Amino acid sequence: MTIIDSFFQPLHAQDAMNTALLNYYEAIEKASQDMLEAARMGNWDQVLKLEGACALLISQLRHNAAKKELASDEAQLKSRIMQRILVNDAEIRQLAEPWLDDLDQLLSGHPKTIH
């Protein structure tokens, strides 16, 4: 099983609303939650790996979304999922900021000094 496949395990017991399109949104949400957990642990290699998985899922979603339209209740669920993804993303960015600053200093030839 690939990292992408692992995000497609059933996440919610939904009846007819559990469409293939919503599965993509749920898989992206699961990946973003996994990224957040990795970021909280400082496992930036895993964050980058999961970011790649997210990019692939988003690309697949775009391709499939062009062919399908969500019903009103499904669109509301999509909106709630997207809000949770954005909250996860904001926290990941906040956690990554010091790490990115350190990387920027290192790449610019000004490594951080520890006293």
ZIZICOR-V827916 format. One record per helix or strand of 2 or more residues. SS is the DSSP state (H for helix, E for strand). FROM is the first residue (numbers start at 0). LEN is the number of residues. Records with the same first field share a line. If there is no record, write none. Layout:
# ZIZICOR-V827916
SS: FROM-LEN + FROM-LEN
This chain:
# ZIZICOR-V827916
H: 2-4 + 19-21 + 43-22 + 71-36
